[in-house]
Amino acid sequence: MLQVSSVHKRYDDQVVLADVSFIVNPGDRLGLVGPNGCGKTTLLRIIAGQEEPDRGSVRLSPANLRLGYLEQGLTYRADETVGEALHLGEDELAAAEQQLQEVAGALATASEGERSRLEDAYSRALAELEALAAQHSSAHDALAVLAGLGLKDVALETPVATLSGGQKTRLGLARILLARPQVLLLDEPTNHLDIDALEWLEGWLQAYRGAALIVSHDRSLLDRAVNTILELDPRSHTVTAYPGAYDDYLAAKQRELDDQWSAYKDQQDRIARVNEDVRRLTNYAGSIERGTTHFHIRKIAKGIARRAVVQRRRLERELDEARVDKPEPTWQMKLEFVDTPESGQDVLILDAVSVGYGGAPLLTGVNQLLRSGERVALIGPNGAGKTTLLRAITGELAPLAGRVRLGAGVHLGYYSQEQENLDPESTPFATIAAVAPLSETDTRSFLHYFLFAGDDVFKPVGSLSYGERARLVLARLVATGCNLLLLDEPINHLDIPSRANFERAMAAFDGTVLAVVHDRYFIRQFASRLWVIEAGTVASYVDLDDWRRGRGG
C-alpha cells in the first residue's frame, strides 16, 4: 500500500532522516513518536509529496492511491466558506457525469474510425467519475463529521476567516476525513480537540478501513487507536517499529533498556577482571625481572608480560567488535518548582461569577472554591468559555457579574494558550533575566533544564517553535516562584517525555493548580478534581468517570 525505502534527508549539515524504511499495509494504524524537532513532520511531508528526499523513495500501490494529509499549519483562501473548504464537490461531480454522458452519446453514433478514440475517452471519463464519486461527500455527511468534531453549530456558508485557530484545525481534519482517503497522514490532529471530539475521532479511526500514520503526543489516542508504534530516534535519525499500542511500546523500550544495562554491566565486569589480570601479571613479571639476572628466569618473566599484553589486545578487539555503550538518559525537560511561598487555605473564590464579551455571557452563576494544594482540571467544549474564565481570574478581563477573589498570600502565574505574553523581540535569556536575579552562568544553566542550550538562549522568541515557546513560558513561571498556576493548554506542544516530566513536576509542586487540559492520560495522572463547563456554568466532579456517570455516559 505504502512503502518508504531508505529515505535520507538533511538540511545544510544537519541530518534529519537517515535510512528510514517501513511499510504501511491496509488496516495498519501507525503512531509515529519521537521528541519535538526530530523530523516527524519532515517525514510526513516527504510521504505526502510536499518535500523530496535527498535519497530513497516513497511508493504508493496502486499509484493512484488516495492519500489524505492533515498538516499542523493549515491555510485557506480569504473568501472560502466552510462548505467550499470541505470540498463537497457537487458541481465537479455533476460536470463529470455530464462529460460521461456526452462521450457515451457520441460513442453510440460514432463511425468505425472514431470508435477506438471515443472508447478511450469513455474509459477516462468513467475512471474520473468513479474517483470523484469515491471522494464525494454529501452535505449530510459533512454535517455529521462537523458535529463529531465539535463544529455542529457552524453552517456550511460560514466564512472560514471567521473561525478560531482551533476551529480551522478541526475543519481541516473534517475535510480529510470526508475525502475518504485510503491512507491518512495526521500531524498532531488532537491539539485543538476537546474530550468529546477526541473520543469521536478515536471511534472514527477504529472503524476506518484504510491505513493511518499518526503523529501525536496524546497517549490515550496512541493506546486506543494504533496497533504499531514507529519510533523516530533523534540520535540515529532512523525508525524502529514496535508492535502494539503505546503501553506495549513503553514496555518494550524498558526491556531494551534493562537488557542494555545488563550487557553494559557484564562488559564492565569483564573489563575490570581483564585489567586486574593484566595489572597482576605485569607487576609479577616486573618483580621477577627486578629480582634476578638469571637469563632463563628473566625469559619466563617476559613471557608472563607478553601474556598480559595478549589479554589486553584480546579485550580491545572484543570491544571494537561488540562494544556495549552505557545507556544514556534521554535529554528531557527538567521542571522543578522550588521555594514555593505558602498561601492561605482558600486560594481562589468564584462568587456568582459571569464572564463573556460585549455583555454577552459565556458562563453565568459560577460558584467554586479552589483550596490550597488542589490540582483541578478545567474541561469543556471548545469555545465554551474556559480561557475567558482564566482571564477573568487573572484580572485581564472584568467579570460581567459576581466577584473573583484570591486568597491571602496568593502569587499567581498564568500560562496563556496563545503565548501572547511573550515578547517576540526578546530572547529566552532576557526573558528569564527579567524575572529572576540570576548570574549569566546560572541563567544559562537554568534554561538548559528547559532544553535551551548554547546559543539557543539568544534566539529571538519570535523565531522559536510552539514547543520551544511553551517551554520558555514554563521556565518563566518556575523562575517567578508562583503558588497558584493558571495553565491554559500547557502541554499542547510538549512531546510525551516532556509531558511525563510535567506530570512529575505538578506532583512535586507545593502550590495550587487550575489547568485547562484535554489530555485524558494527563488528567488521570494529575487532577484531584474536575471543573466541567456544562449548561452555561461550571460543575465540579471527582474525576472523569464521575463526570461520565453524571451525564449518563
C-alpha positions in Angstrom: 0.0 0.0 0.0 2.7 2.5 1.1 6.4 1.7 1.1 9.1 4.0 2.5 12.6 2.8 1.4 15.9 4.1 2.7 14.8 7.8 2.9 17.5 10.3 3.8 17.0 14.0 4.4 19.3 16.7 5.7 19.2 20.5 6.0 22.6 22.1 5.5 24.9 20.0 7.7 22.1 18.6 10.0 20.9 15.1 9.3 17.1 14.7 9.9 16.3 11.3 8.5 18.8 8.5 7.8 17.9 5.2 6.0 14.2 5.4 7.1 12.3 2.4 5.9 8.9 0.9 6.7 5.8 -0.5 5.1 2.2 0.6 5.7 -0.3 -2.2 4.9 -4.1 -1.9 4.6 -5.7 -1.6 8.0 -2.5 -0.5 9.8 -2.7 2.2 12.4 0.8 3.5 13.0 1.7 6.0 15.7 4.9 8.0 14.8 6.6 9.2 18.0 9.8 11.0 18.9 10.9 14.2 20.6 10.0 17.6 19.2 12.2 18.6 16.3 13.4 15.0 15.4 11.9 15.0 11.9 8.4 13.6 12.2 6.7 16.4 10.2 9.5 16.2 7.6 8.9 12.5 7.1 5.1 13.1 6.6 5.8 15.9 4.1 8.1 13.6 2.1 5.4 10.8 2.1 2.8 13.4 1.0 5.0 14.6 -1.8 5.5 18.1 -0.4 9.2 17.6 0.0 11.7 15.5 -1.9 14.1 13.2 0.0 17.8 13.5 -0.7 17.9 9.8 -1.3 15.4 6.9 -1.1 11.9 6.6 -2.3 8.2 6.6 -1.3 6.0 4.2 -3.3 2.2 4.0 -3.4 0.5 0.9 -4.6 -1.6 1.4 -6.6 -0.1 4.5 -8.0 -3.4 6.4 -7.8 -3.9 5.6 -4.1 -5.8 8.3 -2.4 -3.7 9.9 0.4 -5.0 12.5 2.9 -2.6 14.7 4.8 -3.5 16.9 7.7 -0.8 19.4 8.3 -0.2 21.4 11.5 -0.4 24.8 9.8 -3.4 24.9 7.5 -4.2 27.7 5.1 -7.5 28.6 3.4 -8.5 31.1 0.8 -9.5 34.5 2.2 -13.1 34.2 0.8 -13.5 30.5 1.3 -16.6 29.1 3.1 -16.8 26.0 5.3 -18.7 24.1 2.6 -16.1 25.1 0.0 -13.2 24.1 2.3 -14.8 20.7 2.8 -14.6 20.1 -1.0 -18.1 18.7 -1.2 -17.7 18.7 -4.9 -21.3 18.8 -6.1 -20.5 20.9 -9.2 -17.4 18.9 -10.0 -19.3 15.6 -9.8 -22.2 16.9 -12.0 -19.7 18.1 -14.6 -18.0 14.6 -14.6 -21.4 13.0 -15.1 -22.3 15.3 -17.9 -18.9 14.6 -19.6 -19.5 10.9 -19.4 -23.0 11.2 -20.9 -21.7 13.3 -23.8 -18.9 10.8 -24.6 -21.5 7.9 -24.4 -23.8 9.7 -26.8 -21.0 10.4 -29.2 -19.9 6.7 -29.0 -23.4 5.5 -29.8 -23.4 7.2 -33.2 -19.6 7.0 -33.9 -18.2 5.8 -37.2 -15.8 2.8 -37.1 -12.8 5.1 -37.4 -13.8 7.2 -34.4 -14.9 4.4 -32.1 -11.4 3.5 -30.8 -10.7 7.1 -29.8 -14.1 7.6 -28.2 -13.8 4.3 -26.3 -10.6 5.5 -24.7 -12.2 8.8 -23.9 -15.2 7.0 -22.3 -12.8 4.9 -20.2 -11.0 8.0 -18.9 -14.3 9.8 -18.2 -15.7 6.8 -16.3 -12.5 6.5 -14.3 -12.6 10.2 -13.4 -16.3 9.9 -12.3 -15.6 6.9 -10.2 -12.7 8.6 -8.5 -14.8 11.7 -7.8 -17.7 9.6 -6.5 -15.4 7.7 -4.2 -14.3 11.0 -2.7 -17.7 12.7 -2.8 -19.4 13.6 0.4 -22.9 15.0 0.8 -23.8 17.9 2.9 -25.4 15.4 5.3 -22.0 13.6 5.7 -20.3 16.9 6.2 -22.6 18.0 8.9 -22.2 14.6 10.7 -18.4 14.9 10.7 -18.5 18.5 11.8 -20.8 17.6 14.7 -18.5 14.8 15.7 -15.6 17.3 15.8 -17.5 19.9 17.8 -18.5 22.1 14.9 -22.2 21.3 14.7 -23.2 24.9 15.1 -21.0 26.0 12.1 -23.1 26.4 9.0 -21.6 25.4 5.6 -22.0 29.0 4.4 -19.8 30.3 7.3 -16.6 32.2 6.1 -13.6 30.2 7.2 -11.9 33.6 8.1 -14.3 34.0 11.0 -13.3 30.7 12.7 -10.9 30.4 15.5 -7.5 28.7 15.1 -8.8 25.6 16.8 -11.9 25.5 14.6 -9.8 25.8 11.5 -7.7 22.9 12.5 -10.8 20.8 13.1 -12.2 21.9 9.8 -9.1 20.7 8.1 -9.5 17.3 9.9 -13.1 17.1 8.7 -12.0 17.9 5.1 -9.5 15.0 5.2 -12.0 12.5 6.7 -14.7 13.4 4.2 -12.4 12.8 1.3 -12.3 9.1 2.3 -8.5 8.6 1.7 -7.1 5.1 1.6 -4.1 6.3 3.6 -4.3 9.0 6.3 -1.3 11.1 7.4 -2.3 13.1 10.6 0.2 15.5 12.1 -0.9 16.4 15.7 -4.7 16.0 15.0 -5.7 16.3 18.6 -4.1 19.6 19.7 -7.4 21.6 19.4 -9.9 18.8 20.2 -12.0 18.7 23.4 -12.6 15.3 25.1 -15.8 14.6 23.2 -14.2 15.3 19.9 -11.1 13.2 20.9 -13.3 10.2 21.7 -15.3 10.7 18.5 -12.0 10.7 16.5 -10.8 7.5 18.2 -14.1 5.8 17.3 -13.8 7.0 13.7 -10.2 5.7 13.4 -11.2 2.4 14.9 -13.9 1.9 12.3 -11.8 3.4 9.4 -10.9 0.7 6.8 -7.9 2.4 5.4 -4.4 2.8 6.9 -3.3 5.7 9.1 0.1 7.2 10.1 -0.5 9.5 13.1 1.9 11.9 14.7 0.5 12.5 18.2 1.6 13.2 21.8 -1.8 12.1 23.1 -1.1 8.8 24.9 -4.7 7.8 25.2 -5.2 8.1 21.5 -2.0 6.1 20.9 -3.2 3.4 23.2 -6.7 3.1 21.8 -6.4 3.8 18.1 -3.0 2.4 16.9 -1.6 -1.1 16.5 2.1 -0.2 15.9 4.4 2.5 17.2 7.1 3.8 14.9 9.9 5.5 17.0 12.0 8.1 15.2 15.3 8.2 17.1 16.8 11.7 17.2 20.3 10.2 17.5 20.3 7.6 14.7 17.6 9.5 12.7 16.0 6.3 11.7 12.8 4.5 12.5 12.2 1.3 14.6 8.8 -0.4 14.6 7.2 -1.8 17.8 4.1 -3.9 17.5 1.1 -2.9 19.7 -0.1 0.3 21.3 1.9 2.9 23.2 1.9 1.0 26.5 3.3 -2.0 24.7 6.0 0.3 23.2 6.9 1.6 26.6 7.2 -1.9 28.0 9.4 -2.9 25.0 11.6 0.1 25.5 12.0 -0.7 29.2 13.1 -4.2 28.3 15.6 -2.9 25.8 17.0 -0.5 28.5 17.2 -3.3 31.1 19.0 -5.6 28.6 21.4 -2.8 27.7 22.2 -2.1 31.3 22.7 -5.8 32.0 25.0 -6.2 29.0 26.9 -3.0 29.9 27.5 -4.1 33.5 28.7 -7.5 32.2 31.0 -5.8 29.9 32.4 -3.5 32.6 32.9 -6.5 34.9 34.8 -8.3 32.1 36.9 -5.1 31.6 37.6 -4.9 35.3 38.6 -8.6 35.5 41.0 -8.4 32.5 42.5 -5.1 33.7 43.1 -6.7 37.1 44.7 -9.8 35.5 46.9 -7.6 33.3 47.9 -5.4 36.2 48.7 -8.5 38.3 50.7 -10.3 35.5 52.6 -7.1 34.7 53.5 -6.5 38.3 54.5 -10.1 38.8 56.7 -10.1 35.6 58.3 -6.8 36.7 59.1 -8.1 40.2 60.7 -11.2 38.7 62.9 -9.2 36.4 63.9 -6.8 39.1 64.8 -9.7 41.5 67.1 -11.7 39.2 69.7 -11.5 36.5 69.3 -15.2 35.5 68.6 -15.4 31.8 66.0 -18.2 31.9 64.1 -16.7 34.8 64.0 -13.3 33.1 62.8 -15.1 29.9 59.9 -16.5 32.0 59.1 -13.1 33.2 59.0 -11.7 29.7 56.6 -14.5 28.7 54.3 -13.5 31.6 54.4 -9.9 30.5 53.5 -11.0 26.9 50.5 -12.9 28.3 49.4 -9.6 29.8 49.8 -7.8 26.5 47.9 -10.5 24.7 45.0 -10.4 27.2 44.7 -6.6 26.8 44.8 -6.8 23.0 42.1 -9.5 23.0 39.9 -7.3 25.2 40.4 -4.3 22.8 39.4 -6.5 19.8 36.3 -7.6 21.7 35.3 -4.0 22.4 36.0 -3.0 18.8 33.7 -5.8 17.5 30.9 -5.6 20.1 31.1 -2.7 22.5 28.0 -2.0 24.6 27.6 1.7 25.2 26.4 2.9 28.5 22.7 3.7 28.3 22.2 7.5 28.1 19.4 9.3 29.8 17.1 11.0 27.3 17.7 14.8 27.3 14.3 15.8 28.7 12.9 18.9 30.2 13.8 19.2 33.9 10.9 21.1 35.6 11.3 21.8 39.3 9.4 24.3 41.4 11.4 25.3 44.4 10.9 27.6 47.3 7.1 27.9 46.6 5.7 30.6 49.0 2.8 29.5 51.2 -0.8 30.8 50.7 -3.9 30.8 52.7 -6.2 27.7 52.8 -8.8 29.3 50.4 -6.8 30.2 47.3 -9.5 31.2 44.8 -13.1 32.0 45.4 -15.6 32.4 42.5 -18.8 34.0 43.8 -21.7 34.1 41.3 -19.3 34.9 38.5 -20.5 35.6 35.0 -17.9 36.1 32.2 -18.1 36.9 28.5 -17.6 39.7 25.9 -19.6 42.7 24.9 -22.2 42.0 27.6 -23.0 38.5 26.2 -22.2 35.9 28.9 -20.4 32.6 28.1 -20.7 31.4 31.7 -23.1 32.5 34.4 -23.5 31.9 38.1 -20.1 30.2 38.6 -19.7 29.4 42.3 -16.5 27.4 43.0 -13.8 27.3 45.7 -10.2 26.3 45.0 -8.3 25.2 48.1 -4.5 25.1 48.8 -2.7 22.2 47.1 -5.6 21.2 44.8 -4.9 20.1 41.2 -8.1 21.0 39.2 -8.5 20.2 35.5 -10.9 22.6 33.8 -12.6 20.9 30.8 -15.4 21.6 28.4 -16.2 22.1 24.7 -14.1 24.4 22.6 -15.4 28.0 22.8 -17.4 27.3 25.9 -15.5 29.9 28.0 -12.5 28.1 29.6 -9.9 30.7 28.5 -12.3 33.5 29.2 -12.8 32.3 32.8 -9.0 32.1 33.3 -8.6 35.7 32.0 -11.2 36.9 34.5 -9.3 35.2 37.3 -6.0 36.9 36.3 -7.8 40.3 36.1 -7.2 40.7 32.4 -11.0 40.6 31.9 -13.6 42.1 34.2 -16.4 39.7 35.1 -19.9 40.6 33.8 -21.3 39.8 37.3 -20.2 38.4 40.6 -16.8 38.5 42.2 -13.4 36.8 41.8 -11.3 36.7 44.9 -7.7 35.5 45.5 -6.8 34.3 49.0 -4.1 35.6 51.3 -0.6 35.3 50.1 -1.5 34.1 46.6 1.1 34.7 44.0 -0.5 33.9 40.6 1.2 32.7 37.5 -0.6 32.4 34.1 0.3 30.2 31.2 -1.5 31.6 28.1 -2.6 29.1 25.4 -1.6 31.6 22.7 1.7 32.5 24.4 0.9 36.2 23.5 2.5 37.4 26.8 6.0 36.6 25.4 7.9 39.4 23.7 8.8 38.2 20.2 11.7 40.6 20.1 13.2 39.3 23.3 15.3 36.1 23.8 15.0 33.2 26.3 18.0 34.6 28.2 16.5 38.1 28.5 13.0 36.6 29.4 14.4 34.8 32.4 16.8 37.6 33.4 13.9 40.0 33.6 12.2 38.0 36.3 15.0 36.2 38.2 18.1 37.7 39.9 20.5 35.1 38.5 24.0 35.5 37.1 24.7 34.9 33.4 26.0 31.4 34.2 23.1 30.5 36.4 20.6 31.8 33.9 22.1 29.7 31.1 22.2 26.7 33.4 18.5 27.3 34.4 17.5 27.5 30.7 19.4 24.3 30.0 16.9 22.5 32.2 14.2 23.5 29.7 16.3 22.3 26.7 17.8 25.7 25.7 21.5 25.0 25.2 24.4 27.0 23.8 23.4 29.9 21.5 19.7 28.8 21.6 19.3 31.1 24.7 19.9 34.1 22.4 17.4 33.2 19.7 14.6 35.7 19.1 11.5 34.5 20.8 9.6 35.2 17.5 11.7 32.5 15.8 11.1 29.8 18.3 8.7 26.9 17.6 5.5 26.5 19.5 7.1 23.8 21.6 10.1 25.9 22.4 7.9 28.9 23.4 5.8 26.5 25.6 9.0 25.5 27.4 10.0 29.1 27.8 6.7 30.1 29.4 7.0 27.3 31.8 10.6 28.3 32.6 9.4 31.8 33.4 6.7 30.5 35.7 9.3 28.5 37.6 11.6 31.5 37.9 8.9 33.8 39.4 8.0 31.5 42.3 4.2 31.3 41.9 2.0 29.4 44.3 -1.2 29.4 42.1 -0.7 28.3 38.5 -3.4 29.0 35.9 -2.4 26.9 32.9 -4.3 27.2 29.5 -3.4 24.1 27.5 0.1 23.8 28.9 1.1 20.5 27.3 -0.3 21.0 23.8 3.1 21.4 22.2 5.1 19.2 24.6 6.3 15.8 23.4 5.4 12.7 25.5 8.6 12.6 27.7 8.2 16.3 28.5 4.5 15.7 29.3 5.6 12.9 31.7 8.1 15.3 33.3 5.4 18.0 33.6 3.2 15.5 35.4 6.0 14.7 37.9 6.6 18.4 38.4 3.0 19.0 39.2 3.0 16.2 41.7 6.0 17.8 43.4 4.7 21.4 43.2 3.6 22.7 46.7 1.2 25.2 45.4 -2.3 25.1 43.7 -3.1 24.4 40.0 -6.1 25.2 37.8 -5.3 23.8 34.3 -7.3 23.8 31.0 -6.3 20.4 29.5 -7.9 17.7 27.3 -5.2 15.0 27.5 -7.1 12.3 29.3 -4.0 10.4 30.4 -2.6 13.6 31.9 -5.9 14.4 33.6 -6.0 10.9 35.3 -2.4 11.4 36.5 -2.6 15.0 37.5 -6.1 16.1 38.6 -7.5 15.8 42.2 -10.8 17.2 40.9 -12.6 18.3 37.7 -14.3 21.5 36.9 -16.5 20.9 33.8 -18.3 23.6 31.8 -21.8 22.4 31.1 -25.2 24.2 30.8 -23.5 27.6 30.8 -21.8 27.2 34.2 -19.1 25.2 36.0 -19.9 22.0 37.8 -17.4 20.0 40.0 -16.7 16.3 39.7 -14.3 13.9 41.4 -12.8 12.6 38.1 -13.5 11.7 34.5 -15.5 8.6 35.5 -17.6 10.6 37.9 -18.3 13.1 35.1 -19.3 10.4 32.6 -21.7 8.9 35.2 -23.2 12.3 35.9 -24.1 12.8 32.2 -25.2 9.2 31.7 -22.2 8.3 29.6 
